[in-house]
Amino acid sequence: MEKSLRQQIIDLIKREVVPAVGCTEPVAVALCVAKATETLGVVPEKIELFLSGNIIKNAMGVGIPGTGMIGLPIAVALGALVGKSEYSLEVLRDVTPEAVEAGRKYIEEERISISLEPDAPSNLHIDVKAYAGGHSVRAIISGSHTNFILLEKDGVLLFEKNAESEGSDSRDTADPELNMRMVYDFALTAPLEEIAFIHEAKDLNLAAANHALSGNYGHCLGSTVRNFGGRFFGDTPVAHAITLTSAACDARMGGALVPVMSNSGSGNQGITATMPVVSYAIDINATEEQTLRALVLSHLTSIYIKQSLGRLSALCGCVVASTGAASGLVYLMGGDYKQVCDAVKNMVANLTGMICDGAKPSCSMKISSAVSTAMMSAMLAMQGFAVTSAEGIISDDVDATIHNLTSIGRDSMQATDKLVLQIMTCK
């Protein structure tokens, strides 16, 4: 692979695989509020937010780190009170008990107004207007979680750029147009020193899992499987992978003030692309090189799928990330490119259609299903079994199969997305 292309891929991974504290949708809202507050120069007297449906859906039921509270209002209040935009998706890392109390008071004073923007240009769209002392600031994030496209103060434009496309190709125009062969070749041939940075994904997400296993977060699925699942799952690689992956999700969805490594703007996707691979690598005593290459294969496969799916959709992100994990597992099992492709086809044949009904503690249950499916798909591929083009939405070509999946999630499930949001907001 040419060095220039290799560098483009490295830059892409570094941009898409980044640390985040808390669920990335409310965190992105807090980031936008923080930027508006910094531009205003004082804590806003009033904040108005106009949000796309997917932002609202993914922020309604999730814990906000360090607060013991769920949902957007506390994320907005803390973004205004202690948020720092320079921290990016770790914008809330300076949260303290005193800040939480101040946030509660800010909410009680009814300073925050949140509305659905039905005609948002992107599934990921955050429009914040902040007011104080007769001045106003408007800040907009659109297309991706940290992509500011507009900033203005008192009607004077300070900054503006086009949002990333959410259409058939959501990738940045400077990014390489990936395919599965390119992903595989890069993961297996890139010099180790150039991909060593991916080790941070292992460190952060494993630390989050261990944090949850020693505490009480979300539905405690990880600790439940570890402590009581022996009679059902046994002491097996599948049980270990479910434990560690769901535990990291328990911590994140339960509001633990710990960072996780995200993928394509989602912490849960970063966890799911990381922890099954890490868990199995530990079980088989994989070398450092094997672990790094498996993690790169998993994360880059997930990024590739998201290029055509878009940032947010009605398709649960664990479908994407666990497909990446299945690829990494095949590599660790000693598989080749064909077997990786077979595992991808097995994943698409199984998990396609799992809906996203918002970020919440029960995401750990979906993730555990995805982890077990990844292990099963990899195992089948290693035994020479793959779902064929005679079955369902699978094509002979692995890239066509991936685009069959993403077209369903991006286009055909839009009505599903609207109905899910309607159900969630009308309960």
C-alpha positions as CSV (number, residue, x, y, z in Angstrom):
1,M,0.0,0.0,0.0
2,E,1.3,3.4,-0.9
3,K,2.6,5.5,2.0
4,S,0.3,8.5,1.0
5,L,-2.8,6.2,1.1
6,R,-1.7,4.6,4.3
7,Q,-1.3,8.0,5.9
8,Q,-4.8,9.0,4.8
9,I,-6.2,6.0,6.5
10,I,-4.2,6.6,9.7
11,D,-5.5,10.2,9.7
12,L,-9.1,8.9,9.2
13,I,-8.8,6.4,12.1
14,K,-7.3,9.0,14.4
15,R,-10.2,11.4,13.6
16,E,-12.9,8.8,14.1
17,V,-11.5,6.8,17.0
18,V,-11.3,9.4,19.8
19,P,-12.0,9.6,23.6
20,A,-15.4,10.6,24.8
21,V,-16.9,11.1,28.3
22,G,-20.6,10.2,28.3
23,C,-23.0,9.4,25.5
24,T,-21.9,11.4,22.5
25,E,-25.3,12.9,21.6
26,P,-25.9,14.8,24.8
27,V,-22.2,15.5,25.0
28,A,-22.3,17.0,21.5
29,V,-25.2,19.2,22.7
30,A,-23.1,20.2,25.8
31,L,-20.2,21.0,23.5
32,C,-22.3,23.3,21.3
33,V,-23.7,25.0,24.4
34,A,-20.2,25.4,25.8
35,K,-19.0,27.1,22.6
36,A,-22.0,29.4,22.6
37,T,-21.4,30.3,26.2
38,E,-17.7,31.0,25.6
39,T,-18.6,33.3,22.7
40,L,-21.2,35.1,24.8
41,G,-18.6,35.6,27.5
42,V,-21.0,35.0,30.4
43,V,-23.4,32.2,31.6
44,P,-26.5,32.5,29.4
45,E,-29.7,33.8,31.0
46,K,-31.6,31.7,28.6
47,I,-30.7,28.9,26.1
48,E,-32.9,27.7,23.2
49,L,-32.1,24.5,21.4
50,F,-33.4,23.2,18.1
51,L,-32.4,19.5,17.7
52,S,-32.8,16.8,15.1
53,G,-34.9,13.8,16.0
54,N,-32.0,11.4,16.3
55,I,-30.2,13.8,18.8
56,I,-33.3,13.9,21.0
57,K,-33.8,10.1,20.7
58,N,-30.3,9.3,21.8
59,A,-30.3,11.7,24.7
60,M,-33.6,11.1,26.4
61,G,-32.8,8.1,28.6
62,V,-29.0,8.1,29.0
63,G,-27.1,9.0,32.2
64,I,-25.0,12.1,32.1
65,P,-21.5,11.5,33.6
66,G,-20.9,12.5,37.2
67,T,-24.5,13.7,37.8
68,G,-26.7,10.8,38.7
69,M,-29.2,12.4,36.3
70,I,-30.4,11.5,32.8
71,G,-31.3,13.4,29.7
72,L,-30.6,16.7,27.9
73,P,-31.4,19.4,30.5
74,I,-28.6,18.6,32.8
75,A,-26.2,18.2,29.9
76,V,-27.2,21.7,28.6
77,A,-26.9,23.3,32.0
78,L,-23.4,21.8,32.7
79,G,-22.3,22.7,29.2
80,A,-23.1,26.3,30.0
81,L,-21.7,26.2,33.6
82,V,-18.5,24.2,33.4
83,G,-18.2,23.0,29.8
84,K,-15.0,23.7,27.9
85,S,-15.2,23.4,24.1
86,E,-11.4,22.8,23.9
87,Y,-12.1,19.4,25.5
88,S,-14.2,18.3,22.5
89,L,-16.2,15.1,23.4
90,E,-14.7,15.3,26.9
91,V,-16.4,18.6,27.3
92,L,-18.0,17.6,30.7
93,R,-14.9,16.2,32.3
94,D,-14.7,19.0,34.9
95,V,-18.1,18.2,36.4
96,T,-18.2,18.4,40.2
97,P,-21.0,17.9,42.7
98,E,-21.2,21.6,43.1
99,A,-21.6,22.0,39.4
100,V,-24.4,19.5,39.4
101,E,-26.2,21.4,42.1
102,A,-25.8,24.6,40.2
103,G,-27.1,22.7,37.1
104,R,-30.2,21.5,39.0
105,K,-30.9,25.1,40.0
106,Y,-30.4,26.3,36.4
107,I,-33.0,23.8,35.2
108,E,-35.4,24.7,38.0
109,E,-35.2,28.3,36.9
110,E,-36.6,27.3,33.5
111,R,-33.7,28.8,31.6
112,I,-33.6,26.0,29.0
113,S,-36.0,25.5,26.0
114,I,-35.6,22.3,23.9
115,S,-37.5,21.9,20.6
116,L,-37.5,19.4,17.7
117,E,-36.2,20.7,14.4
118,P,-38.4,18.8,12.0
119,D,-36.6,20.1,8.9
120,A,-33.0,19.6,10.1
121,P,-30.6,19.2,7.2
122,S,-28.9,16.3,9.0
123,N,-29.8,13.5,11.3
124,L,-27.2,15.0,13.6
125,H,-28.1,18.6,14.0
126,I,-27.7,20.9,17.0
127,D,-28.8,24.6,16.8
128,V,-28.1,26.5,20.0
129,K,-29.1,30.1,20.8
130,A,-27.9,31.7,24.0
131,Y,-28.9,35.0,25.5
132,A,-27.5,37.3,28.2
133,G,-27.4,41.1,28.9
134,G,-29.1,42.0,25.7
135,H,-26.6,40.0,23.6
136,S,-27.1,36.7,21.7
137,V,-25.0,34.0,20.3
138,R,-25.9,31.2,17.9
139,A,-23.8,28.0,17.4
140,I,-24.6,25.1,15.2
141,I,-23.1,21.6,15.0
142,S,-24.2,19.5,12.1
143,G,-23.2,16.3,10.3
144,S,-20.8,15.0,13.0
145,H,-20.6,15.4,16.7
146,T,-17.8,18.0,16.7
147,N,-18.5,19.6,13.3
148,F,-19.3,23.3,14.0
149,I,-20.8,24.9,10.9
150,L,-21.9,28.2,12.2
151,L,-21.1,30.7,14.9
152,E,-22.5,34.2,15.2
153,K,-22.8,36.9,17.8
154,D,-25.5,39.6,17.8
155,G,-26.3,38.7,14.2
156,V,-22.7,39.1,13.1
157,L,-21.3,36.0,11.4
158,L,-18.1,34.8,13.0
159,F,-17.7,31.5,11.3
160,E,-19.5,29.4,8.7
161,K,-18.9,26.3,6.6
162,N,-20.9,23.6,4.9
163,A,-22.2,20.6,6.9
164,E,-21.0,17.1,6.1
165,S,-23.3,15.3,3.7
166,E,-25.7,12.8,5.3
167,G,-26.7,11.4,1.9
168,S,-25.5,8.3,0.1
169,D,-21.9,9.1,1.1
170,S,-21.3,10.7,4.4
171,R,-17.5,10.6,4.3
172,D,-15.3,13.7,4.2
173,T,-14.2,14.4,0.7
174,A,-10.5,14.2,1.9
175,D,-11.1,10.7,3.3
176,P,-10.1,7.6,1.2
177,E,-13.0,5.7,-0.2
178,L,-12.6,2.4,1.6
179,N,-13.5,-1.1,0.6
180,M,-13.0,-4.4,2.5
181,R,-9.9,-5.4,0.7
182,M,-8.2,-2.1,1.5
183,V,-9.3,-2.3,5.1
184,Y,-7.9,-5.8,5.5
185,D,-4.6,-5.0,3.7
186,F,-4.0,-1.9,5.8
187,A,-4.7,-3.7,9.1
188,L,-2.3,-6.5,8.2
189,T,0.6,-4.6,6.6
190,A,0.8,-1.1,8.2
191,P,4.0,-0.7,10.2
192,L,3.3,-1.4,13.9
193,E,4.7,1.9,15.0
194,E,2.1,3.7,12.8
195,I,-0.9,1.9,14.4
196,A,0.4,1.6,18.0
197,F,-2.0,4.5,18.9
198,I,-4.9,2.1,18.7
199,H,-3.7,0.6,22.0
200,E,-5.3,3.5,23.8
201,A,-8.7,2.1,22.7
202,K,-7.9,-1.1,24.6
203,D,-6.7,0.8,27.7
204,L,-9.6,3.2,28.0
205,N,-12.4,0.7,27.3
206,L,-10.9,-2.0,29.4
207,A,-10.6,0.5,32.3
208,A,-14.3,1.5,31.8
209,A,-15.3,-2.2,32.0
210,N,-13.3,-2.8,35.1
211,H,-14.8,0.4,36.7
212,A,-18.3,-1.0,36.0
213,L,-17.5,-4.4,37.4
214,S,-16.4,-2.8,40.7
215,G,-19.5,-0.6,40.9
216,N,-23.2,-0.4,40.2
217,Y,-24.0,1.1,36.8
218,G,-26.9,0.8,34.4
219,H,-28.5,-2.7,34.5
220,C,-25.2,-4.2,35.7
221,L,-25.3,-6.8,32.9
222,G,-21.5,-7.2,32.8
223,S,-21.2,-8.0,36.5
224,T,-24.4,-10.1,36.4
225,V,-22.9,-12.3,33.7
226,R,-19.6,-12.5,35.5
227,N,-21.1,-13.3,38.9
228,F,-24.1,-15.4,38.1
229,G,-23.7,-16.4,34.5
230,G,-21.4,-19.4,35.0
231,R,-24.2,-21.9,35.0
232,F,-25.6,-20.6,31.7
233,F,-22.5,-19.4,29.8
234,G,-19.7,-21.3,31.4
235,D,-16.1,-20.0,31.7
236,T,-15.8,-19.4,28.0
237,P,-14.5,-16.8,25.6
238,V,-18.1,-15.8,24.7
239,A,-18.9,-15.2,28.4
240,H,-15.7,-13.2,28.9
241,A,-16.4,-11.0,25.8
242,I,-20.0,-10.4,26.8
243,T,-18.9,-9.5,30.4
244,L,-16.3,-7.0,29.4
245,T,-18.2,-5.4,26.5
246,S,-21.5,-5.0,28.3
247,A,-19.7,-3.8,31.5
248,A,-18.0,-0.9,29.6
249,C,-21.4,0.0,28.2
250,D,-23.0,-0.3,31.7
251,A,-20.5,2.3,32.9
252,R,-21.0,4.7,29.9
253,M,-24.8,4.5,29.8
254,G,-25.0,4.6,33.6
255,G,-23.3,8.0,33.8
256,A,-19.8,7.0,35.1
257,L,-17.4,9.8,34.8
258,V,-14.9,7.8,32.8
259,P,-13.7,8.2,29.2
260,V,-14.2,5.5,26.6
261,M,-12.7,5.3,23.1
262,S,-15.5,6.0,20.6
263,N,-15.8,5.0,16.9
264,S,-17.5,7.2,14.3
265,G,-18.9,9.5,17.0
266,S,-20.3,6.7,19.2
267,G,-18.9,5.4,22.5
268,N,-20.9,2.3,22.3
269,Q,-19.6,1.6,18.9
270,G,-16.1,2.1,20.1
271,I,-16.7,-0.2,23.0
272,T,-18.2,-2.9,20.7
273,A,-15.4,-2.7,18.2
274,T,-12.8,-2.9,20.9
275,M,-13.8,-5.2,23.8
276,P,-14.7,-8.5,22.1
277,V,-11.3,-8.3,20.3
278,V,-9.5,-7.4,23.5
279,S,-11.2,-10.1,25.5
280,Y,-10.5,-12.9,23.0
281,A,-6.9,-11.7,22.6
282,I,-6.4,-12.0,26.4
283,D,-8.0,-15.5,26.4
284,I,-5.6,-16.8,23.7
285,N,-2.5,-14.9,24.9
286,A,-2.3,-13.0,21.6
287,T,0.9,-11.1,20.9
288,E,0.9,-7.3,21.0
289,E,1.1,-7.2,17.2
290,Q,-1.8,-9.6,16.8
291,T,-3.9,-7.5,19.2
292,L,-3.1,-4.2,17.5
293,R,-3.8,-5.5,14.0
294,A,-7.1,-7.1,15.1
295,L,-8.2,-3.8,16.8
296,V,-7.3,-1.8,13.7
297,L,-9.2,-4.3,11.5
298,S,-12.2,-4.1,13.7
299,H,-12.3,-0.3,14.0
300,L,-11.5,0.4,10.4
301,T,-14.2,-2.1,9.3
302,S,-16.7,-0.2,11.4
303,I,-15.5,3.2,10.0
304,Y,-15.9,1.8,6.5
305,I,-19.5,0.7,7.1
306,K,-20.4,4.0,8.6
307,Q,-19.1,5.9,5.5
308,S,-22.2,4.9,3.7
309,L,-24.6,4.5,6.6
310,G,-24.3,8.0,8.1
311,R,-23.6,9.1,11.6
312,L,-27.1,8.4,13.1
313,S,-29.8,6.2,11.8
314,A,-32.6,3.8,12.8
315,L,-30.1,0.9,12.7
316,C,-28.4,0.2,16.0
317,G,-24.8,1.1,15.9
318,C,-23.8,-2.2,17.6
319,V,-24.6,-3.9,14.2
320,V,-21.9,-2.0,12.6
321,A,-19.3,-2.2,15.4
322,S,-19.9,-5.9,16.0
323,T,-19.4,-6.6,12.4
324,G,-16.0,-5.0,12.8
325,A,-15.4,-7.1,15.9
326,A,-16.2,-10.3,13.9
327,S,-13.5,-9.3,11.4
328,G,-11.0,-8.8,14.2
329,L,-11.9,-12.1,15.8
330,V,-11.4,-14.0,12.6
331,Y,-7.9,-12.6,12.3
332,L,-7.1,-13.6,15.9
333,M,-8.4,-17.1,15.1
334,G,-5.9,-17.3,12.2
335,G,-8.3,-16.6,9.4
336,D,-7.6,-15.0,6.0
337,Y,-9.3,-12.4,3.9
338,K,-12.0,-14.8,2.6
339,Q,-12.9,-15.9,6.1
340,V,-13.1,-12.3,7.2
341,C,-15.5,-11.6,4.3
342,D,-17.5,-14.7,5.2
343,A,-17.8,-13.5,8.8
344,V,-19.1,-10.1,7.6
345,K,-21.7,-11.8,5.5
346,N,-22.8,-13.9,8.4
347,M,-23.2,-10.8,10.6
348,V,-25.3,-9.0,8.0
349,A,-27.5,-12.0,7.5
350,N,-28.2,-12.1,11.3
351,L,-28.3,-8.6,12.9
352,T,-29.7,-6.4,10.1
353,G,-32.8,-4.6,11.2
354,M,-32.0,-4.2,14.9
355,I,-33.5,-0.8,15.7
356,C,-31.9,2.1,17.6
357,D,-34.4,3.3,20.1
358,G,-32.1,5.8,21.8
359,A,-29.0,5.6,24.0
360,K,-29.9,4.2,27.4
361,P,-28.7,1.6,30.0
362,S,-30.4,-1.3,28.1
363,C,-28.0,-0.7,25.2
364,S,-25.7,-3.2,27.0
365,M,-28.3,-5.9,26.3
366,K,-28.2,-5.2,22.5
367,I,-24.4,-5.1,22.6
368,S,-24.2,-8.5,24.4
369,S,-26.4,-10.0,21.6
370,A,-24.1,-8.4,19.0
371,V,-21.0,-9.8,20.8
372,S,-22.3,-13.4,20.8
373,T,-23.3,-13.0,17.2
374,A,-19.8,-11.8,16.3
375,M,-18.2,-14.8,17.9
376,M,-20.7,-17.2,16.2
377,S,-20.1,-15.5,12.8
378,A,-16.4,-15.8,13.2
379,M,-16.6,-19.4,14.3
380,L,-18.7,-20.3,11.3
381,A,-16.4,-18.5,8.9
382,M,-13.4,-20.4,10.3
383,Q,-15.2,-23.7,9.6
384,G,-15.9,-22.7,6.0
385,F,-19.5,-21.7,6.4
386,A,-21.0,-18.5,5.1
387,V,-24.4,-17.3,4.2
388,T,-24.7,-17.3,0.4
389,S,-26.2,-14.9,-2.2
390,A,-29.2,-17.3,-2.4
391,E,-30.2,-16.1,1.1
392,G,-31.8,-12.8,1.9
393,I,-29.9,-9.6,1.4
394,I,-26.4,-11.2,1.1
395,S,-24.5,-10.7,-2.2
396,D,-21.5,-12.7,-3.4
397,D,-19.4,-9.6,-3.1
398,V,-18.7,-8.5,0.5
399,D,-18.7,-4.7,-0.4
400,A,-22.1,-5.1,-2.1
401,T,-23.3,-7.0,1.0
402,I,-22.2,-4.1,3.2
403,H,-23.9,-1.6,1.0
404,N,-27.1,-3.7,1.1
405,L,-27.0,-3.3,4.9
406,T,-26.3,0.4,4.9
407,S,-28.9,1.3,2.3
408,I,-31.6,-0.5,4.5
409,G,-30.4,1.4,7.6
410,R,-30.0,4.7,5.9
411,D,-33.0,4.8,3.5
412,S,-35.6,2.1,4.1
413,M,-35.7,2.5,7.9
414,Q,-36.4,6.3,7.9
415,A,-40.1,5.6,8.6
416,T,-39.1,3.3,11.5
417,D,-36.9,6.1,12.9
418,K,-39.8,8.5,12.9
419,L,-42.1,6.0,14.6
420,V,-39.6,5.1,17.2
421,L,-39.2,8.8,18.1
422,Q,-42.9,9.3,18.2
423,I,-43.3,6.3,20.6
424,M,-40.5,7.6,22.8
425,T,-41.8,11.1,23.0
426,C,-45.4,10.2,23.6
427,K,-45.0,7.7,26.4
